[in-house]
C-alpha cells in the first residue's frame, strides 16, 4: 500500500474524530459506560473483510470492523484492544459473557434483543459460492437433493437457510479454513454467507464462483451490550461521522470488501 494512501486514511480518521468530538464530545460518564475497564474491547472474527482479515505472511490486520473499532477507541481516548474469535457465533457469545464492549455484525431483530445497535453503515448481499467444476451453475440449482451447503457457526445464514432451503442440507462449519477445506475436498458443495466473505474466500480457491442472485441482505452495524444506554448516542454519532466523513469508504477499500455498499 503506498504511503500516500496510508496518509489519506490516517487523515480521514483524524477528521472523523475531530468532527464527532465537536458535536458530541464524549463525557467521562460516556467513556466509563462504553469502556468500563478503561480499554475498549472490540470483538472481531477472522476471515471477513467487514470484521478482520489477516494478510499473510505477516498477519497484518485489515478489516472495516478493525478500523472502526480502532478509531472509536481513539475518539473515546482509551486504548484499543482487539479481541479475535474464530467465527461470528463465538464473538456473539463474547458480548453475552461481558468480555466485549463493542462488536460489528449484521444487526438482526433477534440480535437486537440482547445487543443495542447503531444505524447500519454497510449493506451486503447474502449469496452462494461454489467451487471450480461444480454442477451448480446458477442460484436456483443450490436447493437440490444431495447438495451440502456450508454455513458458519453463529451466522445469520445458519439461522435463515434451514427454513429457506427445502431440499439441500445445511452443514455448520466452525471456521473459514474449515469451509475452504470442505469445498476443496468435495465434502461441501456450496458456501452461504454475505458476499464480502464469499469474494474473500474465492480469492484463495482458484476457479470458485460467487453466484449471481441473493437470498437476503445483511445490515452491518456497531453493537454494544444492553444496559449501556448512556453510551448509545455516542456510538451512533461516531458511526454517522464515519460514514459522512469517508472513513467507512476508506476502510472498505483497504479491506478489499466487495459485494457491499455504504449506507448513507
FINU-630750 format. One record per residue: residue in three letters; x, y, z of N, C-alpha, C in turn. Coordinates in steps of 0.001 Angstrom, whole numbers, padded with zeros to 6 digits, always signed. Atoms other than C-alpha are relative to their C-alpha. Last residue first. Example, Ala and Ser with C-alpha at 12.3 -4.5 7.8 and 13.67 -1.06 7.14 Angstrom:
! residues 2
SER-000820-001190-000060+013670-001060+007140-000770+001090+000730ALA+000890-001190+000000+012300-004500+007800+000900+001200+000000
END
This chain:
! residues 264
UNK-000132-001443-000263-025702+006949+003702-001340+000583+000420UNK+001338-000518-000302-025440+003142+003875+000125+001470+000389UNK+000092-000818-001206-022122+002185+002243-001420+000535+000130UNK+000093-001429+000263-022396-000590-000336-000148+000740+001321UNK+000702-000843-000963-021335-004233-000176-000019+001453-000432UNK+001370+000471-000197-020394-007034-002569-000796+000833+000982UNK+000814-000004+001206-016651-006430-002271-001407-000523+000317UNK+001361+000502-000163-014520-005516+000747-000796+000195-001279UNK+000351+000716+001223-010855-005112-000198-001399-000572+000061UNK+000330+001393-000303-010031-004249+003419-000268-000819-001256UNK-001192+000646-000547-008235-001049+002369-000245-001475+000277UNK-001013+000097+001063-011111-000028+000130+001232-000729+000511UNK+000431+001008+000973-013745-000813+002768+001051-000208-001083UNK-000215+001304-000631-011780+001138+005386-000423-001130-000930UNK-001428+000268-000001-011589+004164+003088+000307-001374+000603UNK-000451+000226+001388-015312+004092+002372+001478-000384-000039UNK+000518+001312+000393-016115+003663+006089+000431-000332-001426UNK-000804+001062-000606-013792+006556+006994-000491-001383-000412UNK-000767+000813+000935-015372+008896+004444+000819-001119+000608UNK-001357-000498+000149-016549+011712+006720+000898-000840-000884UNK-000001-001289+000686-020236+011009+006236+001395+000541-000255UNK+000598+000098+001335-019974+007313+007062+000168+001311-000751UNK-000851+000942+000732-017548+007594+009985-000504-000187-001422UNK-001147-000738+000511-019452+010701+011075+000971-000899-000757UNK+000466-000995+000970-022712+008797+011359+001172+000758-000607UNK+000293+000706+001253-020953+005859+013032-000464+000984-001073UNK-001259+000407+000621-019451+008155+015680-000248-000666-001346UNK-000641-001187+000553-022786+009785+016407+001307-000324-000688UNK+000731-000389+001215-024454+006417+016785+000614+001233-000654UNK-000279+001005+001017-021803+005228+019237-000674+000361-001317UNK-001381-000238+000434-022073+008488+021171+000407-001004-001080UNK-000047-001184+000873-025878+008230+021327+001395+000296-000532UNK+000506+000250+001350-025500+004622+022593-000020+001251-000884UNK-001044-000015+001017-023211+005350+025531-000512-000084-001422UNK-000637-001310+000025-025851+006378+028074+001084+000101-001069UNK+000784-000975+000766-027879+003289+027172+000685+001359-000119UNK-000951-001113+000126-025216+000869+028407-000628+001136-000802UNK-000266-000596-001300-027660-001734+029750+000992+001135-000029UNK+001168-000604-000627-027597-003932+026664+000385+000549+001375UNK+000845+000809-000883-024118-004618+025309-001215+000778+000499UNK-000541-000047-001360-022838-002535+022384-000922-000807+000905UNK+000847+000408-001101-023315-003063+018637+000710+000121+001334UNK-000734+000126-001260-021889-001331+015584-000988-000383+001092UNK+000108-001107-000940-023811-002031+012394+000925-000240+001177UNK-001088-000023-000967-023720-004202+009264-000079+001253+000866UNK-000202-001395-000375-027093-004659+007559+001064+000052+001098UNK-000460-000235-001362-027201-008023+005793+000271+001487+000209UNK-000884-001164-000089-029323-008637+002704+000375+000197+001457UNK+000228-000955-001078-031019-011896+001792+000979+001145-000084UNK+001106+000509-000809-031260-014860-000574-000285+000913+001189UNK-000145-000122-001445-029158-013280-003324-001196-000631+000704UNK+001224+000189-000764-028505-013583-007029+000262+000095+001491UNK+000877-001164+000063-025411-014098-009164-001290-000309+000747UNK+001151+000024+000894-023246-016978-007965-000760+001324+000026UNK+001095-000555-000800-019845-016369-006411-001191+000149-000944UNK+000893-001018+000558-017551-018673-008378-001015+000439+001052UNK+001258-000109-000752-014532-020741-007372-000809+001175-000519UNK+001131+000535+000749-011960-021247-010140-001326+000052+000729UNK+000005-000260+001445-008947-020808-007881-001181-000676-000695UNK+000462+001230+000649-009925-021093-004203-000099+000238-001503UNK-000910+001083-000388-007984-018499-002165-000422-001350-000573UNK-001380-000365+000344-009552-015455-003847+000981-001130+000300UNK-000247+000359+001406-012963-017154-003690+001423+000326-000426UNK-000285+001434+000087-012871-016997+000115+000349-000389-001436UNK-001276+000221-000683-012625-013181+000078+000414-001468-000095UNK-001050-000451+000917-015401-012977-002529+001383-000191+000620UNK-000082+000913+001147-017661-015123-000346+001117+000409-000961UNK-000760+001188-000409-016858-013094+002789+000167-000950-001185UNK-001346-000488-000297-017960-009812+001185+000895-001154+000435UNK-000900+000071+001152-020830-011742-000363+001374+000585+000260UNK+000044-001259+000746-022623-012459+002893+001119+000036-001036UNK-000210-001073-000971-022884-016141+003749-000098+001323-000753UNK+000982-001078-000058-023533-019478+002045+000350+000993+001104UNK-000172-000729-001251-020896-021986+000938-000929+001198-000044UNK+000181-001448+000089-021539-024609-001722+000249+000592+001385UNK+000293-000341+001400-020944-028283-002498-000152+001496-000208UNK+000981-001073+000120-019230-029175+000780-000182+000318-001473UNK+000964+000325-001057-017440-032500+001377-001057+001100+000147UNK+001267+000489+000521-015759-032046-002001-000994-000431+001054UNK+000061+001456-000114-012224-031819-000633-001295-000588-000546UNK-001102+000605+000766-011648-028250-001851-000097-001523-000018UNK+000244-000257+001424-015067-027019-000682+001077-000657-000864UNK+001175+000749+000431-014657-028674+002703-000297+000175-001470UNK-000358+001423+000072-011104-027409+003168-001169-000830-000505UNK-000901+000183+001155-012112-023855+002320+000351-001474-000182UNK+000803-000175+001216-015046-024036+004742+000863-000243-001237UNK+000797+001209+000158-012851-025428+007502-000880+000048-001229UNK-000926+001024+000505-010380-022580+006980-000734-001320-000213UNK-000155-000231+001438-013327-020197+007382+000957-001020-000612UNK-001003-000981+000432-014007-021715+010784-000008+000153-001511UNK-000454-000945-001022-016696-023570+012779+000941+001098-000474UNK-001455+000098+000016-018657-025210+009935+000553+001059+000964UNK-000663-001039-000787-022395-025916+010106+001508-000260+000054UNK-001095+000540-000806-023760-028059+007269+000695+001144+000721UNK-000834-001070-000535-027155-027233+005717+001021-000601+000959UNK-000287+000107-001433-028801-029877+003538+000968+001100+000415UNK-001420+000088-000355-030371-029113+000164+000153-000115+001513UNK-000559+001277+000452-034066-029894-000465+001469-000191+000387UNK+000944+001104-000203-036276-027218+001126+000600-001367-000300UNK-000326+001131+000873-033742-024426+001597-000909-001188+000324UNK+000071-000380+001412-035198-021214+003039+000235-001176-000942UNK+001384-000298+000380-036002-022565+006502-000124+000275-001489UNK+000808+001205-000217-032660-024294+007136-001479+000199-000338UNK+000022+000978+001092-031074-021253+005427-000777-001285+000280UNK+000968-000202+001079-032060-018473+007818-000114-001177-000961UNK+001380-000090-000490-030411-019405+011121-000996-000008-001153UNK+000248+001243-000729-027059-020620+009801-001413-000044+000565UNK+000356+001043+000964-027216-017763+007290-000294-001325+000678UNK+001392-000216+000381-027272-015188+010079-000467-001102-000940UNK+000269-001002+001031-024018-016667+011341-001490+000160-000234UNK+000408-001280-000550-023474-018401+014671-000323+001072-001012UNK+000662+000045-001301-021463-021275+013211-000351+001407+000471UNK-000848-000214-001172-020528-020555+009607-000834-000069+001273UNK+000252-001287-000638-022615-022098+006841+000908+000110+001215UNK-000684-000360-001234-021813-024896+004398-000408+001379+000487UNK-000309-001427-000058-024361-026053+001835+000630+000323+001353UNK-000400-000328-001375-024446-029772+001027+000507+001444+000030UNK-000903-001151-000071-026376-030578-002166+000255+000346+001462UNK-001395+000418+000018-027840-034101-002155+001000+001130+000077UNK-000295+001153-000839-031365-033027-003106+001468-000411-000143UNK+000280+001297+000637-031432-029623-004755+000404-001118+000957UNK+000986+000714-000825-031608-026065-003445-000442-001282-000689UNK-000531+000316-001326-028373-024811-005000-000972-000858+000797UNK-000471+001381-000070-029542-025051-008624+000452-000412+001402UNK+001129+000906-000230-031656-021881-008380+000425-001449+000156UNK+000524-000153-001353-028551-019703-007998-001071-001039+000322UNK+000714-001245-000281-026938-020929-011203-000639-000066+001383UNK-000324-001024+000985-024424-023490-012481-000681+001338+000288UNK+000934-001095-000286-024292-025980-009616+000380+001180-000893UNK+001186+000247+000819-022507-028980-011114-001064+001065+000228UNK+001248+000374-000658-019324-027518-009636-001112-000268-001000UNK+000547+001233+000543-016131-027570-011671-001316-000444+000610UNK-000288+000249+001413-014381-024962-009532-000585-001352-000428UNK-001391+000231+000419-016003-024478-006142+000108-000233-001505UNK-000191+001411+000364-019414-022867-005441+001427-000186-000503UNK-001244+000254+000732-020132-019632-003572+000084-001484-000294UNK-000670+001301-000003-023658-018672-002505+001299+000043-000803UNK+000135+000881+001150-025466-015470-001530+000803-001279+000159UNK-000357+001362-000403-026031-012748+001050-000246-000938-001175UNK+000850+001109+000435-025993-009137-000152+000515-001325+000557UNK-000669+001039+000789-024143-006538+001934-001002-001091-000377UNK+000980+001022+000373-025343-003208+003363+000683-000997-000938UNK-000236+000724+001256-022787-001066+005184-001139-000996-000204UNK-000952-000793+000784-023168+001646+007872+000380-000686-001318UNK-000948+000728+000865-026243+000357+009689+000921+000957-000746UNK+000510+000100+001363-027752+002586+012456+001012-000771-000859UNK+000079-001279+000691-026335+001807+015864-000756-000192-001311UNK-000712-000299+001238-027170-001425+017611-000131+001467-000396UNK+000478-001277+000533-028079-002310+021194+000853+000384-001202UNK-001052-000949+000364-027442-006035+021802-000664+001280-000485UNK-001051+000064-001010-029630-008621+023560+001168+000938-000259UNK+000606+000284-001301-032993-008328+021800+001035-000022+001114UNK+000338-001271-000651-031265-006618+018876-000697-000207+001343UNK-001167-000470-000725-029727-009999+017989-000283+001290+000758UNK-000284+000944-001083-033150-011404+017088+001187+000473+000832UNK+000944-000189-001116-034116-008278+015127+000276-000941+001169UNK+001284+000661+000222-030916-008609+013050-000938+000285+001175UNK+000965-000398-001034-027990-006170+013040-001368-000596-000321UNK+001311-000189+000594-025311-007967+010999-001024+000276+001112UNK+000624+001187+000552-022007-007519+012820-001330+000359-000650UNK+000509-000435+001298-019520-005103+014344-000551-001223-000704UNK-000214+000926+001113-018696-005500+018031-000621+000583-001258UNK+000482-000399+001325-018186-003247+021039+000203-001165-000951UNK+000694-001277-000113-017579-003596+024784-000674+000406-001300UNK-000138-000994+001067-016579-007244+024915-000774+001266+000328UNK-001408-000091+000384-015927-009947+027538+000270+001098-001020UNK-000596-001198-000576-019293-009492+029261+001453+000199-000353UNK-000715+000345-001231-020446-013065+028642+000627+001211+000686UNK+000957+000486-001002-023085-012036+026109+000676-000246+001347UNK+000710-001181-000509-020518-009946+024213-001037-000405+001038UNK-000897-000882-000722-018201-012923+023927-000699+001226+000557UNK-000093+000540-001355-021015-015270+022955+000898+000881+000863UNK+001262-000337-000664-021633-013010+019972-000029-000541+001425UNK-000064-001419-000338-017944-013325+019050-001274+000446+000722UNK-000864-000110-001173-018159-017123+019229+000114+001454+000443UNK+000703+000553-001143-021128-017057+016859+000807+000119+001277UNK+000932-000995-000504-019347-014722+014435-000731-000495+001246UNK+001226-000181+000801-016427-017080+013938-000929+000983+000700UNK-000049+000780+001238-012865-017873+015045-001221+000166-000885UNK+000705+001276-000118-012735-015017+017594+000059-000754-001336UNK+000243+000716+001255-010399-012024+017994-000590-001385+000260UNK+000226+001339-000555-010489-009498+020830-000492-000867-001149UNK+000739+000927+000855-008967-006239+019554-000089-001377+000642UNK-000351+001407-000205-007953-003959+022467-000835-000883-000929UNK+000746+000911+000878-007874-000235+021676+000489-001417+000228UNK-000723+000990+000804-006621+002036+024466-000959-000920-000770UNK-000366+001179-000791-008900+004912+025577+000779-000971-000895UNK-001196-000280-000782-009412+008473+024337+000407-001138+000903UNK+000335+000041-001422-013002+007993+023209+001190+000365+000884UNK+000908-001110-000265-012048+009142+019720-000396+000066+001476UNK-000800-001227+000057-009053+006800+019652-000863+001210+000336UNK-000815-000057-001215-011217+003900+020819+000814+001288+000044UNK+000939-000293-001076-013729+004657+018053+000752+000096+001336UNK+000294-001431+000011-010877+004851+015530-000970+000397+001104UNK-001215-000734-000364-009570+001391+016479-000262+001503+000067UNK-000241+000189-001420-013051-000109+016433+001210+000776+000478UNK+000995-000782-000729-013783+001417+013039+000198-000130+001511UNK-000311-001427+000107-010508+000110+011633-000998+000859+000763UNK-001284-000281-000645-010936-003453+012905+000292+001498-000013UNK+000222+000019-001439-014607-003550+011945+001257+000345+000776UNK+000786-001182-000343-013740-002492+008389-000249+000066+001507UNK+001409+000295-000202-010956-005044+008009-000749+001233+000468UNK+000828-000925+000764-007189-005236+007830-001445-000403+000224UNK+001454-000051-000122-004637-006820+010124-000606+001026-000947UNK+000424-001392-000156-001060-007654+009100-001522+000066-000039UNK+001218-000076-000813-000580-011394+009569-000399+001438+000294UNK-000289-000766-001217+002984-011026+008221-001177+000034+000974UNK-000521+000897-001049+002801-013805+005582+000184+000695+001347UNK-001259+000752-000067-000080-013395+005037+001082+000721-000801UNK-000698+000104+001276-002711-010659+005480+001279-000808+000152UNK-001435-000094-000250-005010-011138+008430+000750-000344-001272UNK-000745+000926+000849-008672-010358+007764+001472+000214+000303UNK-001453+000103-000083-010960-008766+010330+000529-001041-000971UNK-000456+000092-001384-014577-007549+010518+001524+000016+000040UNK+000811-000911-000791-016209-006483+007246+000392+000005+001461UNK-000515-001363+000187-013320-008122+005402-000819+001050+000743UNK+001047-000874+000519-014477-011422+006989+000572+001402-000167UNK+000486+000488+001283-011990-014269+007502-001054+000865-000642UNK-000904+000090+001140-011324-013708+011183-000703-000515-001250UNK-000200+001401+000362-013741-012513+013819+000669-000102-001355UNK-000254+000192+001428-013703-009220+015696+000066-001498-000275UNK+000152+001346+000528-014933-008051+019103+000153-000049-001508UNK+000740+000044+001268-013565-004724+020344-000023-001429-000534UNK-000162+001386+000448-012512-004336+023982-000916-000218-001202UNK+001124+000391+000850-012203-000584+024550+000279-001378-000583UNK-000450+000403+001330-009818-000166+027491-001228-000390-000818UNK-001024-000967+000373-010532+001651+030771+000622-000286-001347UNK-001290+000464-000525-012342-001425+032115+001117+001007-000256UNK-000033+000029-001467-015744+000281+031742+001316-000485+000601UNK-001256+000739-000241-015177+001216+028088+000210-000108+001507UNK-000405+000694+001228-018579+002374+026762+001268-000838+000192UNK+001043+000939+000426-020100+003266+030139+000476-000845-001180UNK+000085+001063-001008-016959+004835+031643-001023-001053-000377UNK-001224+000808+000108-016331+006812+028445-000050-001171+000974UNK+000114+000809+001213-019936+008014+028414+001203-000915-000158UNK+001036+001012-000234-019675+009154+032031-000126-000923-001216UNK-000611+001026-000853-016366+010943+031404-000995-001123+000260UNK-000152-000390-001392-018092+012773+028569+000699-001114+000765UNK+000281+001029-001011-017544+012042+024892+000269+000508+001408UNK-001241+000296-000718-017719+015202+022740-000284-001028+001099UNK+000386+000977-001010-020810+015022+020581+001242-000456+000749UNK+001443+000060-000165-020799+017856+018046-000426-000880+001168UNK+000557-001337-000032-017140+018895+018140-001488-000033+000313UNK-000237-000592-001311-015959+015424+019121-000568+001404+000103UNK+000923+000529-000998-017631+013853+016098+000171+000733+001313UNK+001364-000362+000356-015837+016091+013625-001007-000487+001018UNK+000220-001393-000327-012469+015821+015382-001443+000404-000262UNK-000061-000148-001454-012551+012009+015412-000261+001442+000400UNK+001210+000579-000579-013733+011997+011825+000006+000166+001509UNK+001134-000874+000290-011044+014409+010654-001266-000509+000651UNK-000110-001179-000863-008358+012386+012434-001158+000959-000230UNK+000305+000387-001369-009536+009155+010800+000056+001184+000944UNK+001452+000165-000111-009599+010813+007401-000402-000375+001414UNK+000576-001342-000030-006016+011986+007905-001518-000073+000112UNK-000237-000581-001312-004891+008459+008795-000626+001372+000140UNK+000822+000720-000977-006548+007003+005712+000174+000599+001389UNK+001405-000376+000216-005034+009688+003482-000906-000657+001022UNK+000173-001346-000541-001564+009207+004968-001446+000461-000143UNK-000013+000121-001456-001829+005460+004333-000183+001366+000651UNK+001290+000559-000434-002878+006122+000742-000063-000081+001513UNK+001046-000998+000175+000050+008470+000139-001338-000521+000480UNK-000017-000896-001158+002496+005946+001633-001103+001043-000100UNK-000888-001143+000118+001513+003362-000971-000120+000916+001214UNK+000854-001182+000000+000000+000000+000000+000893+001236+000000
END
